[in-house]
Amino acid sequence: PWVIDDEVGNLQNDLIAPEPALSYLRYDARVTPAGLDEIGLSNLADRVERLHDMTNYDARDQLLDIGRRSAALQILSEHFPQRFDLSS
């Protein structure tokens, strides 16, 4: 993911109108021993190499758990403007 940021940049000056038409907020799930420890999955630290191989079908459940736990810590309701609230 960091390579993508290097290639794309932050798009700060990529405007098609006078004002920015969109923005993005990036969330990262760090699949490193330290990152796994932060989300309570230190038991997976010895599997980091296998988890990095996205063709490894057998790692899907662990990767899903990593994503869910990372999201629970990173994604906050204030990240979404009121216009995204469909309940009202």
N, CA, C and O atoms as a CHARMM CRD file, in Angstrom:
* protein
*
  352
    1    1 PRO  N      0.81100  -1.21600   0.00000 PROA 1      0.00000
    2    1 PRO  CA     0.00000   0.00000   0.00000 PROA 1      0.00000
    3    1 PRO  C      0.84600   1.26800   0.00000 PROA 1      0.00000
    4    1 PRO  O      0.42000   2.28600  -0.54700 PROA 1      0.00000
    5    2 TRP  N      2.01000   1.23100   0.58900 PROA 2      0.00000
    6    2 TRP  CA     2.82700   2.43300   0.65000 PROA 2      0.00000
    7    2 TRP  C      3.37900   2.77600  -0.72200 PROA 2      0.00000
    8    2 TRP  O      3.59500   3.94800  -1.03100 PROA 2      0.00000
    9    3 VAL  N      3.61000   1.76100  -1.54800 PROA 3      0.00000
   10    3 VAL  CA     4.05200   2.00200  -2.92100 PROA 3      0.00000
   11    3 VAL  C      2.96100   2.75400  -3.68200 PROA 3      0.00000
   12    3 VAL  O      3.25700   3.66500  -4.45500 PROA 3      0.00000
   13    4 ILE  N      1.71500   2.37700  -3.46600 PROA 4      0.00000
   14    4 ILE  CA     0.60700   3.05400  -4.13200 PROA 4      0.00000
   15    4 ILE  C      0.59100   4.52100  -3.74200 PROA 4      0.00000
   16    4 ILE  O      0.42900   5.37900  -4.61000 PROA 4      0.00000
   17    5 ASP  N      0.75100   4.83300  -2.47800 PROA 5      0.00000
   18    5 ASP  CA     0.78300   6.22300  -2.05500 PROA 5      0.00000
   19    5 ASP  C      1.94100   6.96400  -2.71000 PROA 5      0.00000
   20    5 ASP  O      1.79100   8.12600  -3.08900 PROA 5      0.00000
   21    6 ASP  N      3.08400   6.32000  -2.84800 PROA 6      0.00000
   22    6 ASP  CA     4.22500   6.94400  -3.51600 PROA 6      0.00000
   23    6 ASP  C      3.89600   7.24200  -4.97100 PROA 6      0.00000
   24    6 ASP  O      4.27700   8.28900  -5.49500 PROA 6      0.00000
   25    7 GLU  N      3.19400   6.33300  -5.62100 PROA 7      0.00000
   26    7 GLU  CA     2.85900   6.50100  -7.03500 PROA 7      0.00000
   27    7 GLU  C      1.75500   7.54000  -7.24600 PROA 7      0.00000
   28    7 GLU  O      1.86800   8.39800  -8.12200 PROA 7      0.00000
   29    8 VAL  N      0.70100   7.46500  -6.45300 PROA 8      0.00000
   30    8 VAL  CA    -0.46500   8.31900  -6.63700 PROA 8      0.00000
   31    8 VAL  C     -0.28500   9.65000  -5.90900 PROA 8      0.00000
   32    8 VAL  O     -0.75000  10.68800  -6.38100 PROA 8      0.00000
   33    9 GLY  N      0.37800   9.61800  -4.77700 PROA 9      0.00000
   34    9 GLY  CA     0.49500  10.82500  -3.96900 PROA 9      0.00000
   35    9 GLY  C     -0.79200  11.08300  -3.22400 PROA 9      0.00000
   36    9 GLY  O     -1.61600  10.18300  -3.06600 PROA 9      0.00000
   37   10 ASN  N     -0.96900  12.30200  -2.76600 PROA 10     0.00000
   38   10 ASN  CA    -2.17900  12.59600  -1.99200 PROA 10     0.00000
   39   10 ASN  C     -3.26100  13.28200  -2.82900 PROA 10     0.00000
   40   10 ASN  O     -4.31000  13.64900  -2.29900 PROA 10     0.00000
   41   11 LEU  N     -3.01900  13.45600  -4.12200 PROA 11     0.00000
   42   11 LEU  CA    -3.98500  14.04300  -5.05800 PROA 11     0.00000
   43   11 LEU  C     -4.38500  15.47100  -4.68600 PROA 11     0.00000
   44   11 LEU  O     -5.39300  15.97700  -5.18000 PROA 11     0.00000
   45   12 GLN  N     -3.61800  16.11400  -3.83300 PROA 12     0.00000
   46   12 GLN  CA    -3.94400  17.44700  -3.33900 PROA 12     0.00000
   47   12 GLN  C     -4.12000  18.46400  -4.46700 PROA 12     0.00000
   48   12 GLN  O     -5.00700  19.31300  -4.38900 PROA 12     0.00000
   49   13 ASN  N     -3.31500  18.39800  -5.48700 PROA 13     0.00000
   50   13 ASN  CA    -3.38200  19.37400  -6.57400 PROA 13     0.00000
   51   13 ASN  C     -4.03300  18.81900  -7.82900 PROA 13     0.00000
   52   13 ASN  O     -3.91900  19.43000  -8.89200 PROA 13     0.00000
   53   14 ASP  N     -4.70200  17.69600  -7.74300 PROA 14     0.00000
   54   14 ASP  CA    -5.36000  17.07700  -8.88400 PROA 14     0.00000
   55   14 ASP  C     -6.82300  17.52600  -8.89800 PROA 14     0.00000
   56   14 ASP  O     -7.71000  16.78900  -8.46700 PROA 14     0.00000
   57   15 LEU  N     -7.06100  18.72100  -9.38800 PROA 15     0.00000
   58   15 LEU  CA    -8.40200  19.31200  -9.34900 PROA 15     0.00000
   59   15 LEU  C     -9.00000  19.40000 -10.74800 PROA 15     0.00000
   60   15 LEU  O     -8.30600  19.74300 -11.70500 PROA 15     0.00000
   61   16 ILE  N    -10.27900  19.09200 -10.86100 PROA 16     0.00000
   62   16 ILE  CA   -11.00500  19.27300 -12.12500 PROA 16     0.00000
   63   16 ILE  C    -12.01300  20.41000 -12.00000 PROA 16     0.00000
   64   16 ILE  O    -12.70200  20.74800 -12.96200 PROA 16     0.00000
   65   17 ALA  N    -12.09300  20.99100 -10.82000 PROA 17     0.00000
   66   17 ALA  CA   -12.97700  22.11300 -10.54000 PROA 17     0.00000
   67   17 ALA  C    -12.22200  23.05000  -9.58000 PROA 17     0.00000
   68   17 ALA  O    -11.16400  22.68800  -9.06600 PROA 17     0.00000
   69   18 PRO  N    -12.76000  24.23400  -9.34500 PROA 18     0.00000
   70   18 PRO  CA   -12.06100  25.14900  -8.43200 PROA 18     0.00000
   71   18 PRO  C    -11.87500  24.59500  -7.01800 PROA 18     0.00000
   72   18 PRO  O    -10.89000  24.90600  -6.34800 PROA 18     0.00000
   73   19 GLU  N    -12.80700  23.79100  -6.57700 PROA 19     0.00000
   74   19 GLU  CA   -12.74000  23.18600  -5.24300 PROA 19     0.00000
   75   19 GLU  C    -12.58300  21.67600  -5.38500 PROA 19     0.00000
   76   19 GLU  O    -13.00900  21.10900  -6.39100 PROA 19     0.00000
   77   20 PRO  N    -11.98300  21.01800  -4.40300 PROA 20     0.00000
   78   20 PRO  CA   -11.86900  19.55600  -4.47200 PROA 20     0.00000
   79   20 PRO  C    -13.24300  18.89400  -4.57500 PROA 20     0.00000
   80   20 PRO  O    -14.16800  19.25500  -3.84700 PROA 20     0.00000
   81   21 ALA  N    -13.37200  17.92900  -5.47800 PROA 21     0.00000
   82   21 ALA  CA   -14.64000  17.21700  -5.67100 PROA 21     0.00000
   83   21 ALA  C    -14.73400  15.98600  -4.78000 PROA 21     0.00000
   84   21 ALA  O    -15.82800  15.47200  -4.54400 PROA 21     0.00000
   85   22 LEU  N    -13.60800  15.51500  -4.29000 PROA 22     0.00000
   86   22 LEU  CA   -13.63200  14.33100  -3.44500 PROA 22     0.00000
   87   22 LEU  C    -12.41000  14.33600  -2.53700 PROA 22     0.00000
   88   22 LEU  O    -11.46100  15.09700  -2.72500 PROA 22     0.00000
   89   23 SER  N    -12.47400  13.47900  -1.57300 PROA 23     0.00000
   90   23 SER  CA   -11.33500  13.26600  -0.68400 PROA 23     0.00000
   91   23 SER  C    -11.36800  11.79900  -0.27000 PROA 23     0.00000
   92   23 SER  O    -12.36900  11.10900  -0.46000 PROA 23     0.00000
   93   24 TYR  N    -10.28900  11.34800   0.28300 PROA 24     0.00000
   94   24 TYR  CA   -10.29600   9.98300   0.77800 PROA 24     0.00000
   95   24 TYR  C     -9.54300   9.92000   2.08900 PROA 24     0.00000
   96   24 TYR  O     -8.64800  10.72100   2.36000 PROA 24     0.00000
   97   25 LEU  N     -9.91800   8.97300   2.87100 PROA 25     0.00000
   98   25 LEU  CA    -9.25700   8.69800   4.13100 PROA 25     0.00000
   99   25 LEU  C     -8.81500   7.25600   4.06600 PROA 25     0.00000
  100   25 LEU  O     -9.61400   6.36100   3.78800 PROA 25     0.00000
  101   26 ARG  N     -7.56000   7.03800   4.31900 PROA 26     0.00000
  102   26 ARG  CA    -7.00100   5.70600   4.16500 PROA 26     0.00000
  103   26 ARG  C     -6.86400   5.02600   5.52300 PROA 26     0.00000
  104   26 ARG  O     -6.45200   5.63900   6.50800 PROA 26     0.00000
  105   27 TYR  N     -7.21500   3.75900   5.54900 PROA 27     0.00000
  106   27 TYR  CA    -7.05600   2.93000   6.74000 PROA 27     0.00000
  107   27 TYR  C     -6.07000   1.81200   6.40200 PROA 27     0.00000
  108   27 TYR  O     -6.17100   1.19700   5.34100 PROA 27     0.00000
  109   28 ASP  N     -5.14500   1.55500   7.27400 PROA 28     0.00000
  110   28 ASP  CA    -4.14700   0.51100   7.04300 PROA 28     0.00000
  111   28 ASP  C     -4.23800  -0.57500   8.10600 PROA 28     0.00000
  112   28 ASP  O     -4.35200  -0.29000   9.29800 PROA 28     0.00000
  113   29 ALA  N     -4.18800  -1.79900   7.66400 PROA 29     0.00000
  114   29 ALA  CA    -4.04300  -2.94500   8.56900 PROA 29     0.00000
  115   29 ALA  C     -2.60700  -3.41000   8.42200 PROA 29     0.00000
  116   29 ALA  O     -2.24200  -3.97500   7.39100 PROA 29     0.00000
  117   30 ARG  N     -1.80900  -3.18700   9.41100 PROA 30     0.00000
  118   30 ARG  CA    -0.38700  -3.53200   9.35200 PROA 30     0.00000
  119   30 ARG  C     -0.20600  -5.00700   9.69700 PROA 30     0.00000
  120   30 ARG  O     -0.41300  -5.42500  10.83600 PROA 30     0.00000
  121   31 VAL  N      0.18000  -5.77200   8.70400 PROA 31     0.00000
  122   31 VAL  CA     0.39800  -7.19900   8.90100 PROA 31     0.00000
  123   31 VAL  C      1.89100  -7.40500   9.18300 PROA 31     0.00000
  124   31 VAL  O      2.65500  -7.90800   8.35900 PROA 31     0.00000
  125   32 THR  N      2.24900  -6.98900  10.38200 PROA 32     0.00000
  126   32 THR  CA     3.59400  -7.15000  10.92300 PROA 32     0.00000
  127   32 THR  C      3.41500  -7.69100  12.33500 PROA 32     0.00000
  128   32 THR  O      2.32100  -7.59300  12.89000 PROA 32     0.00000
  129   33 PRO  N      4.45100  -8.25400  12.92400 PROA 33     0.00000
  130   33 PRO  CA     4.28500  -8.71900  14.30800 PROA 33     0.00000
  131   33 PRO  C      3.78700  -7.61300  15.23900 PROA 33     0.00000
  132   33 PRO  O      2.90600  -7.85500  16.06400 PROA 33     0.00000
  133   34 ALA  N      4.33500  -6.40900  15.11800 PROA 34     0.00000
  134   34 ALA  CA     3.90200  -5.30300  15.98400 PROA 34     0.00000
  135   34 ALA  C      2.46100  -4.89900  15.67200 PROA 34     0.00000
  136   34 ALA  O      1.67700  -4.64800  16.58700 PROA 34     0.00000
  137   35 GLY  N      2.11100  -4.83400  14.38800 PROA 35     0.00000
  138   35 GLY  CA     0.74500  -4.47200  14.01000 PROA 35     0.00000
  139   35 GLY  C     -0.27000  -5.49200  14.47700 PROA 35     0.00000
  140   35 GLY  O     -1.35700  -5.12600  14.92600 PROA 35     0.00000
  141   36 LEU  N      0.06500  -6.75800  14.37800 PROA 36     0.00000
  142   36 LEU  CA    -0.84100  -7.80900  14.85000 PROA 36     0.00000
  143   36 LEU  C     -0.99100  -7.75700  16.36400 PROA 36     0.00000
  144   36 LEU  O     -2.07700  -8.00200  16.89000 PROA 36     0.00000
  145   37 ASP  N      0.07800  -7.44300  17.05800 PROA 37     0.00000
  146   37 ASP  CA     0.01400  -7.31800  18.51400 PROA 37     0.00000
  147   37 ASP  C     -0.91900  -6.17700  18.92100 PROA 37     0.00000
  148   37 ASP  O     -1.65700  -6.30000  19.89800 PROA 37     0.00000
  149   38 GLU  N     -0.88900  -5.07100  18.17800 PROA 38     0.00000
  150   38 GLU  CA    -1.74500  -3.91300  18.47800 PROA 38     0.00000
  151   38 GLU  C     -3.22800  -4.24400  18.40200 PROA 38     0.00000
  152   38 GLU  O     -4.03300  -3.63800  19.10900 PROA 38     0.00000
  153   39 ILE  N     -3.59600  -5.18800  17.56500 PROA 39     0.00000
  154   39 ILE  CA    -5.01700  -5.52900  17.41000 PROA 39     0.00000
  155   39 ILE  C     -5.37200  -6.82900  18.12200 PROA 39     0.00000
  156   39 ILE  O     -6.43800  -7.40100  17.89500 PROA 39     0.00000
  157   40 GLY  N     -4.47900  -7.28500  18.97700 PROA 40     0.00000
  158   40 GLY  CA    -4.76800  -8.47000  19.78300 PROA 40     0.00000
  159   40 GLY  C     -4.58600  -9.79100  19.06900 PROA 40     0.00000
  160   40 GLY  O     -5.18000 -10.79500  19.46300 PROA 40     0.00000
  161   41 LEU  N     -3.77000  -9.81000  18.01900 PROA 41     0.00000
  162   41 LEU  CA    -3.55700 -11.04400  17.27800 PROA 41     0.00000
  163   41 LEU  C     -2.07800 -11.43400  17.25800 PROA 41     0.00000
  164   41 LEU  O     -1.56000 -11.87700  16.23300 PROA 41     0.00000
  165   42 SER  N     -1.41800 -11.26900  18.37600 PROA 42     0.00000
  166   42 SER  CA     0.01000 -11.61000  18.43800 PROA 42     0.00000
  167   42 SER  C      0.23900 -13.09200  18.15700 PROA 42     0.00000
  168   42 SER  O      1.35000 -13.48500  17.80000 PROA 42     0.00000
  169   43 ASN  N     -0.80000 -13.92400  18.31400 PROA 43     0.00000
  170   43 ASN  CA    -0.67100 -15.35000  18.01900 PROA 43     0.00000
  171   43 ASN  C     -0.42900 -15.62000  16.53500 PROA 43     0.00000
  172   43 ASN  O     -0.03400 -16.72700  16.16900 PROA 43     0.00000
  173   44 LEU  N     -0.66000 -14.62000  15.67100 PROA 44     0.00000
  174   44 LEU  CA    -0.43200 -14.78600  14.23500 PROA 44     0.00000
  175   44 LEU  C      0.93700 -14.26400  13.79300 PROA 44     0.00000
  176   44 LEU  O      1.26600 -14.33300  12.60900 PROA 44     0.00000
  177   45 ALA  N      1.72600 -13.75000  14.71400 PROA 45     0.00000
  178   45 ALA  CA     3.00400 -13.12400  14.36200 PROA 45     0.00000
  179   45 ALA  C      3.92900 -14.06600  13.61300 PROA 45     0.00000
  180   45 ALA  O      4.67400 -13.62700  12.73700 PROA 45     0.00000
  181   46 ASP  N      3.89900 -15.34000  13.93700 PROA 46     0.00000
  182   46 ASP  CA     4.78000 -16.29200  13.25500 PROA 46     0.00000
  183   46 ASP  C      4.27800 -16.64900  11.84900 PROA 46     0.00000
  184   46 ASP  O      4.94900 -17.38600  11.12700 PROA 46     0.00000
  185   47 ARG  N      3.10300 -16.13400  11.45200 PROA 47     0.00000
  186   47 ARG  CA     2.52100 -16.42900  10.13400 PROA 47     0.00000
  187   47 ARG  C      2.56200 -15.23100   9.19200 PROA 47     0.00000
  188   47 ARG  O      1.92000 -15.25300   8.14200 PROA 47     0.00000
  189   48 VAL  N      3.29900 -14.19500   9.54700 PROA 48     0.00000
  190   48 VAL  CA     3.30200 -12.96400   8.76100 PROA 48     0.00000
  191   48 VAL  C      3.64200 -13.21800   7.29800 PROA 48     0.00000
  192   48 VAL  O      2.97300 -12.69000   6.40900 PROA 48     0.00000
  193   49 GLU  N      4.65500 -14.00700   7.03800 PROA 49     0.00000
  194   49 GLU  CA     5.04400 -14.28500   5.65000 PROA 49     0.00000
  195   49 GLU  C      3.89000 -14.90300   4.86400 PROA 49     0.00000
  196   49 GLU  O      3.62000 -14.49600   3.73400 PROA 49     0.00000
  197   50 ARG  N      3.21600 -15.87500   5.45000 PROA 50     0.00000
  198   50 ARG  CA     2.09500 -16.52400   4.75400 PROA 50     0.00000
  199   50 ARG  C      0.91700 -15.56800   4.58300 PROA 50     0.00000
  200   50 ARG  O      0.19600 -15.64600   3.58800 PROA 50     0.00000
  201   51 LEU  N      0.71600 -14.67000   5.54200 PROA 51     0.00000
  202   51 LEU  CA    -0.37700 -13.71300   5.44400 PROA 51     0.00000
  203   51 LEU  C     -0.12200 -12.67700   4.35000 PROA 51     0.00000
  204   51 LEU  O     -1.07100 -12.14300   3.77500 PROA 51     0.00000
  205   52 HSD  N      1.12800 -12.39200   4.05900 PROA 52     0.00000
  206   52 HSD  CA     1.46400 -11.43600   2.99500 PROA 52     0.00000
  207   52 HSD  C      1.17600 -12.00800   1.61300 PROA 52     0.00000
  208   52 HSD  O      0.99200 -11.24800   0.66200 PROA 52     0.00000
  209   53 ASP  N      1.13300 -13.30300   1.48600 PROA 53     0.00000
  210   53 ASP  CA     0.87200 -13.95100   0.19600 PROA 53     0.00000
  211   53 ASP  C     -0.63600 -13.93800  -0.05900 PROA 53     0.00000
  212   53 ASP  O     -1.36300 -14.79700   0.44100 PROA 53     0.00000
  213   54 MET  N     -1.09200 -12.97500  -0.82700 PROA 54     0.00000
  214   54 MET  CA    -2.53100 -12.81100  -1.05500 PROA 54     0.00000
  215   54 MET  C     -3.12900 -13.92700  -1.91000 PROA 54     0.00000
  216   54 MET  O     -4.34700 -13.97900  -2.08200 PROA 54     0.00000
  217   55 THR  N     -2.30000 -14.81800  -2.44700 PROA 55     0.00000
  218   55 THR  CA    -2.82700 -15.96000  -3.18500 PROA 55     0.00000
  219   55 THR  C     -3.05500 -17.15400  -2.26500 PROA 55     0.00000
  220   55 THR  O     -3.53900 -18.19500  -2.70700 PROA 55     0.00000
  221   56 ASN  N     -2.71200 -17.01000  -1.00200 PROA 56     0.00000
  222   56 ASN  CA    -2.85800 -18.08900  -0.03000 PROA 56     0.00000
  223   56 ASN  C     -4.30700 -18.13200   0.46700 PROA 56     0.00000
  224   56 ASN  O     -4.66500 -17.44100   1.42000 PROA 56     0.00000
  225   57 TYR  N     -5.10600 -18.92600  -0.16800 PROA 57     0.00000
  226   57 TYR  CA    -6.53000 -19.04700   0.15800 PROA 57     0.00000
  227   57 TYR  C     -6.75200 -19.45400   1.61100 PROA 57     0.00000
  228   57 TYR  O     -7.73700 -19.04700   2.22700 PROA 57     0.00000
  229   58 ASP  N     -5.85300 -20.24300   2.15100 PROA 58     0.00000
  230   58 ASP  CA    -6.02900 -20.73400   3.52300 PROA 58     0.00000
  231   58 ASP  C     -5.91400 -19.62400   4.56900 PROA 58     0.00000
  232   58 ASP  O     -6.29900 -19.82600   5.72100 PROA 58     0.00000
  233   59 ALA  N     -5.39200 -18.45700   4.18600 PROA 59     0.00000
  234   59 ALA  CA    -5.22900 -17.35200   5.13900 PROA 59     0.00000
  235   59 ALA  C     -6.43700 -16.41200   5.15800 PROA 59     0.00000
  236   59 ALA  O     -6.43600 -15.42400   5.89200 PROA 59     0.00000
  237   60 ARG  N     -7.45500 -16.70400   4.36900 PROA 60     0.00000
  238   60 ARG  CA    -8.58300 -15.77600   4.22300 PROA 60     0.00000
  239   60 ARG  C     -9.26800 -15.44600   5.53800 PROA 60     0.00000
  240   60 ARG  O     -9.62000 -14.28900   5.76700 PROA 60     0.00000
  241   61 ASP  N     -9.46600 -16.42700   6.40800 PROA 61     0.00000
  242   61 ASP  CA   -10.15100 -16.15900   7.66800 PROA 61     0.00000
  243   61 ASP  C     -9.30900 -15.28000   8.58400 PROA 61     0.00000
  244   61 ASP  O     -9.83800 -14.39800   9.26100 PROA 61     0.00000
  245   62 GLN  N     -8.00600 -15.51500   8.60900 PROA 62     0.00000
  246   62 GLN  CA    -7.12500 -14.69000   9.42500 PROA 62     0.00000
  247   62 GLN  C     -7.07200 -13.26000   8.88200 PROA 62     0.00000
  248   62 GLN  O     -7.09000 -12.30200   9.65400 PROA 62     0.00000
  249   63 LEU  N     -7.00600 -13.11700   7.55000 PROA 63     0.00000
  250   63 LEU  CA    -6.98000 -11.78400   6.95200 PROA 63     0.00000
  251   63 LEU  C     -8.28400 -11.03300   7.21000 PROA 63     0.00000
  252   63 LEU  O     -8.26800  -9.82500   7.44900 PROA 63     0.00000
  253   64 LEU  N     -9.39600 -11.73200   7.16300 PROA 64     0.00000
  254   64 LEU  CA   -10.68000 -11.11500   7.47000 PROA 64     0.00000
  255   64 LEU  C    -10.70300 -10.63100   8.91800 PROA 64     0.00000
  256   64 LEU  O    -11.17000  -9.52600   9.19600 PROA 64     0.00000
  257   65 ASP  N    -10.20800 -11.44200   9.82900 PROA 65     0.00000
  258   65 ASP  CA   -10.14700 -11.05500  11.23500 PROA 65     0.00000
  259   65 ASP  C     -9.24000  -9.84700  11.43300 PROA 65     0.00000
  260   65 ASP  O     -9.56700  -8.94200  12.20100 PROA 65     0.00000
  261   66 ILE  N     -8.10900  -9.82800  10.74800 PROA 66     0.00000
  262   66 ILE  CA    -7.19600  -8.68100  10.82500 PROA 66     0.00000
  263   66 ILE  C     -7.89500  -7.41800  10.33400 PROA 66     0.00000
  264   66 ILE  O     -7.80300  -6.36800  10.96900 PROA 66     0.00000
  265   67 GLY  N     -8.59100  -7.51700   9.20900 PROA 67     0.00000
  266   67 GLY  CA    -9.31300  -6.36700   8.66900 PROA 67     0.00000
  267   67 GLY  C    -10.40200  -5.87200   9.59800 PROA 67     0.00000
  268   67 GLY  O    -10.54000  -4.66700   9.80800 PROA 67     0.00000
  269   68 ARG  N    -11.16600  -6.77600  10.14900 PROA 68     0.00000
  270   68 ARG  CA   -12.25900  -6.38100  11.05700 PROA 68     0.00000
  271   68 ARG  C    -11.73500  -5.72300  12.32000 PROA 68     0.00000
  272   68 ARG  O    -12.26800  -4.70600  12.76300 PROA 68     0.00000
  273   69 ARG  N    -10.69100  -6.30100  12.90200 PROA 69     0.00000
  274   69 ARG  CA   -10.12800  -5.72900  14.12700 PROA 69     0.00000
  275   69 ARG  C     -9.48100  -4.37400  13.87500 PROA 69     0.00000
  276   69 ARG  O     -9.60600  -3.45700  14.68700 PROA 69     0.00000
  277   70 SER  N     -8.79400  -4.25300  12.75500 PROA 70     0.00000
  278   70 SER  CA    -8.18400  -2.97100  12.40600 PROA 70     0.00000
  279   70 SER  C     -9.25600  -1.91200  12.17400 PROA 70     0.00000
  280   70 SER  O     -9.12600  -0.77600  12.63000 PROA 70     0.00000
  281   71 ALA  N    -10.30900  -2.28800  11.46600 PROA 71     0.00000
  282   71 ALA  CA   -11.40900  -1.35500  11.20200 PROA 71     0.00000
  283   71 ALA  C    -12.08300  -0.91000  12.49100 PROA 71     0.00000
  284   71 ALA  O    -12.43300   0.26200  12.63500 PROA 71     0.00000
  285   72 ALA  N    -12.26600  -1.81900  13.41700 PROA 72     0.00000
  286   72 ALA  CA   -12.92100  -1.47000  14.68500 PROA 72     0.00000
  287   72 ALA  C    -12.13900  -0.40200  15.44800 PROA 72     0.00000
  288   72 ALA  O    -12.72500   0.39400  16.18100 PROA 72     0.00000
  289   73 LEU  N    -10.84000  -0.38600  15.27900 PROA 73     0.00000
  290   73 LEU  CA   -10.00900   0.60200  15.97100 PROA 73     0.00000
  291   73 LEU  C     -9.84300   1.89900  15.18700 PROA 73     0.00000
  292   73 LEU  O     -9.65600   2.96100  15.78000 PROA 73     0.00000
  293   74 GLN  N     -9.91000   1.82000  13.87200 PROA 74     0.00000
  294   74 GLN  CA    -9.56700   2.98000  13.04700 PROA 74     0.00000
  295   74 GLN  C    -10.75200   3.76500  12.50300 PROA 74     0.00000
  296   74 GLN  O    -10.68500   4.99100  12.40500 PROA 74     0.00000
  297   75 ILE  N    -11.82300   3.09100  12.15100 PROA 75     0.00000
  298   75 ILE  CA   -12.94000   3.76500  11.49900 PROA 75     0.00000
  299   75 ILE  C    -13.86700   4.33800  12.56600 PROA 75     0.00000
  300   75 ILE  O    -14.41500   3.61200  13.39500 PROA 75     0.00000
  301   76 LEU  N    -14.02300   5.64200  12.52300 PROA 76     0.00000
  302   76 LEU  CA   -14.82800   6.35200  13.51800 PROA 76     0.00000
  303   76 LEU  C    -16.02300   7.01400  12.85100 PROA 76     0.00000
  304   76 LEU  O    -15.95200   7.38100  11.67900 PROA 76     0.00000
  305   77 SER  N    -17.09800   7.16900  13.57100 PROA 77     0.00000
  306   77 SER  CA   -18.30500   7.76200  12.98900 PROA 77     0.00000
  307   77 SER  C    -18.05800   9.18600  12.50800 PROA 77     0.00000
  308   77 SER  O    -18.67900   9.62500  11.54000 PROA 77     0.00000
  309   78 GLU  N    -17.16400   9.91300  13.16800 PROA 78     0.00000
  310   78 GLU  CA   -16.89900  11.29200  12.73200 PROA 78     0.00000
  311   78 GLU  C    -16.14700  11.36000  11.39300 PROA 78     0.00000
  312   78 GLU  O    -15.96100  12.44700  10.84800 PROA 78     0.00000
  313   79 HSD  N    -15.72400  10.22800  10.87100 PROA 79     0.00000
  314   79 HSD  CA   -15.09300  10.20100   9.55700 PROA 79     0.00000
  315   79 HSD  C    -16.12000  10.35400   8.43800 PROA 79     0.00000
  316   79 HSD  O    -15.75200  10.58400   7.28600 PROA 79     0.00000
  317   80 PHE  N    -17.39200  10.22800   8.76700 PROA 80     0.00000
  318   80 PHE  CA   -18.44700  10.27800   7.75900 PROA 80     0.00000
  319   80 PHE  C    -19.32300  11.50100   7.98700 PROA 80     0.00000
  320   80 PHE  O    -19.88800  11.66200   9.06800 PROA 80     0.00000
  321   81 PRO  N    -19.44400  12.36700   6.98000 PROA 81     0.00000
  322   81 PRO  CA   -20.29100  13.55700   7.12100 PROA 81     0.00000
  323   81 PRO  C    -21.74700  13.16900   7.37000 PROA 81     0.00000
  324   81 PRO  O    -22.16200  12.04900   7.07400 PROA 81     0.00000
  325   82 GLN  N    -22.49900  14.09200   7.90700 PROA 82     0.00000
  326   82 GLN  CA   -23.91100  13.86900   8.23600 PROA 82     0.00000
  327   82 GLN  C    -24.69500  13.40500   7.01100 PROA 82     0.00000
  328   82 GLN  O    -25.64400  12.63300   7.15100 PROA 82     0.00000
  329   83 ARG  N    -24.32400  13.85400   5.82900 PROA 83     0.00000
  330   83 ARG  CA   -25.08300  13.48200   4.62300 PROA 83     0.00000
  331   83 ARG  C    -25.04200  11.97800   4.34200 PROA 83     0.00000
  332   83 ARG  O    -25.82500  11.47900   3.53400 PROA 83     0.00000
  333   84 PHE  N    -24.13400  11.25500   5.00300 PROA 84     0.00000
  334   84 PHE  CA   -24.07300   9.80100   4.84100 PROA 84     0.00000
  335   84 PHE  C    -24.99300   9.06500   5.82200 PROA 84     0.00000
  336   84 PHE  O    -25.12000   7.84300   5.75200 PROA 84     0.00000
  337   85 ASP  N    -25.62000   9.78600   6.71500 PROA 85     0.00000
  338   85 ASP  CA   -26.52200   9.16800   7.68900 PROA 85     0.00000
  339   85 ASP  C    -27.87200   8.91400   7.02400 PROA 85     0.00000
  340   85 ASP  O    -28.64800   9.84500   6.80900 PROA 85     0.00000
  341   86 LEU  N    -28.14500   7.67400   6.70500 PROA 86     0.00000
  342   86 LEU  CA   -29.38300   7.33000   6.00100 PROA 86     0.00000
  343   86 LEU  C    -30.52900   7.01400   6.95400 PROA 86     0.00000
  344   86 LEU  O    -31.64700   6.74200   6.51600 PROA 86     0.00000
  345   87 SER  N    -30.25500   7.05000   8.24900 PROA 87     0.00000
  346   87 SER  CA   -31.29800   6.68800   9.21500 PROA 87     0.00000
  347   87 SER  C    -32.29000   7.82100   9.44600 PROA 87     0.00000
  348   87 SER  O    -33.37500   7.58100   9.97500 PROA 87     0.00000
  349   88 SER  N    -31.94700   9.04100   9.06500 PROA 88     0.00000
  350   88 SER  CA   -32.86900  10.16600   9.32700 PROA 88     0.00000
  351   88 SER  C    -33.68700  10.51100   8.11400 PROA 88     0.00000
  352   88 SER  O    -34.50700  11.42800   8.16300 PROA 88     0.00000
